[in-house]
């Protein structure tokens, strides 16, 4: 199997262009269906990753407690407050409300911190059957998908899956397939197999081998999901958004590690380092 290694020049060419004459709608509209009562931070971190990566508008659809946390950290986020269910997620009936506004968005992110809730199940099924914009499924979205992976066959949109090793193992068990490449081909998805050496499977296969224990922190994957969804919303192809997201996320981890030491890096340090990672990439290409 051939993997192309990710380099700064290659990744720079994957980034959506920036036009100084555009307003916010020219840089995409992302719908982020993330977070639950027990995991509001997942919505905060994924929203932060998306905004730091250049999306014009990030709309977070979540229970009120989650939206309150997002608004505190990122007042520029747009909030779609959904009724909270007893399980801490949103009410299953909200899936229909979300379906009615899907046409407004250029990409959708689903799953970070939603929990294994009935509302999450209803939203996942609705998205795969109705969404036409590119869709990133991460974290609990992947765990819910394992309950009925046949839903992927009904997808009407490009899908990017971002599992870490344990989530990938569950996905492979759910579909009785031997490896990530086969899963990506069988279901026609772009798949990011996250590990110390991350593999991206899609219309092309990419590899980034840059081990860094600073990234081994809860919430790090939520940031990566936000970056990937943001680039999709801005017009990057699924495989380019996935590959560039992995590279930028890794570089932010490196920068945070150099500043704080890998042991002491907080997940918010990774988020705060995204701007430096983007600047380094762009400055190197301009030179």
PyMOL commands that set and color helices and strands:
alter all, ss='L'
color gray80, all
select helices_A, chain A and resi 8-14+24-27+40-52+64-73+94-99+102-104+118-130+140-147+149-154+165-175+180-187+213-215+220-233+238-260+262-264+267-286
alter helices_A, ss='H'
color red, helices_A
select strands_A, chain A and resi 4-5+29-33+57-63+78-82+107-110+134-137+159-161+190-193+197-201+205-209
alter strands_A, ss='S'
color yellow, strands_A
deselect
rebuild
show_as cartoon
